[in-house]
Amino acid sequence: MRDTSAIRSVPVWSARRAGLAFVAGFVSVLIFHQLMFALLYAVGLVQAAPYNLQPVPPFGVPAVLSAAFWGGVWGIVFALVEPRFPRGPGYWVAAVLFGAVALTVVFWFVVAPLKGLPVGGGWRAAAWVPGLLVNGAWGLGTALLLRAFARPAR
């Protein structure tokens, strides 16, 4: 019988994976989230323009960079949950649903009240759709970027 006590398993989580997940979430906001936002703006579903450079409290950074930072934080959460996603086409559905549901629900019930906005988007469907779409796009983008980062260099 072979002694396997010296064999170390490859860690599922590492500082490198956390860093890549942060970058994937950050970049996904700048590309996927904001492009979906631009599309919704172009068709008149949202009034605010994408890539908002207005400074936001408390540090006065542009709103889009603040959103990208939080996208990076959510990227780490995504990477922690992602191993539980199904494989195959269900993976992509789960990635989109994670972004659409998790990020939107946290915005509606945590962030919005902190910013003095109505809980749940004021319970208006017109406020729900853009959040679900832009956050779903973020989820898809984060999944694509994580997959791209995970490929070994040639």
N, C-alpha and C positions, 0 to 999 in steps of 0.2 A: 504494500500500500504506500502511496506517495504522500509525503508530508507537505501539506499546503499552507501551513502556518506562516511561512515566509512570503507567500504570494499576497501582494497588496492589491486590493481592488481599486480601480480607477475611480476617483471621487466624482460623483454626479454634480456636485457643487464645488466651485472654486472661486477664488478672487478674480481669476481671468474670466470665468463665465459671467460673474456679476458685472465686471467691467464691460464686457461685450454686450451684455443685456442692457446696461445703461445706455451705451452708445446706440444700440439698435432702437431703443425706445425714443431716445433724443432725436436721432435722424429721422425716424418714422414720423414724428410730429412735423418736422421741417419739410418732408416730402409728401407722404401719404395723407396725413391729417389735413395739412394746409391745402393740398391740391383738391381734396374733397370739399374743403371749405370754399375754395375758389369756385368750384363747380356750382355749389349751392348758392354762392353769391351771384354768379353769372345768371342763374335761372330765377333769382329773386326770392329764394327760400330763407336767406339770411340777409340782414341789413348791413352788418359789419363786414368790412373787407378783410381778406386773409392777410397773413404776414403783418399783423398789427405791430407797429414799432412804438406805440404809445408807452411811456414808462408806467410801471405798476409798482405799488408799494410791496414790501417795505424798502426794497433796495433800489428802486427806480430803473430796473432793467426793462428792455422792451418786452411787451406782452408775449410775443411769439417765442422769445428765448425763455421766459418764465414757463410757458406751456411746454417747451421742449425739455426743460429741466425736469418738470413733473412727469413728462413722458418717459424720461430716462429712469426715474424712480419706479414708475409703473412697469418699465421694461424688466427691471429686476424681479418684481412680483410676477410678471408674465413668465419669466424663465424658471421661477420656482414652481409654478403651476403647470407649465407646458409639458413636463414628462407624463402627466396624467391625461393629456389629450389623446384621443384615438389616433390611430395611424391611417394612412391613406387619405382619401378626400375628406373624411371626417376631421382630420387635423386642421385643415384650412377653415372649415366651418366653425370648429371650436375656437380657433384664433380670432376670427371675426366676432363671434359671439362674446368671447372674453372681453375684447375691447369695447364692443357696443354696450354690453350689459354692465360689467364691473365698473368701468370708468364713468359711465353715464349715471349709474345709481349713486356712486360716491359723490359725483358732482351735485346731483339733485338734492341729496339728503345731508351732505356734510359741507361742501364748498359753497353752494348757493346760500344757505342760511348764514354762513360766516361772512359772506359778502353783502348781506342784506337783500338778497334776491329771493323770490318766492320758491318755496320747497316744491320739488317735483315739476319745475318749470311752470308753476301755476296751474298744473293739471290740464294743460292745453296740448293737444296732440301736435299742433304746429311747432311747439317748443321741443317736443320729444324727438321728432324725426331728424332734425339736423344733428343733435347730439349723438343719436344712435349711429348715424351714417359716418360722421367724422371720426368717432371713436372706433367704429368697426373697421374703417380704413386704417386707423392706427394699428389695430390688432393684426390685420393682414400684413401691413408693412413691417411690423416688428417681427412677425414670424418669418417673413421672407429674408429680412436682414440677419436674423439669428441663424437661419439655415446657411446663408451665404458666408457668414463669419465662421461657421463650424466646419466648413469644407477645408481639408488640408491644402496647404500651399503646394503648388507644383514646382 
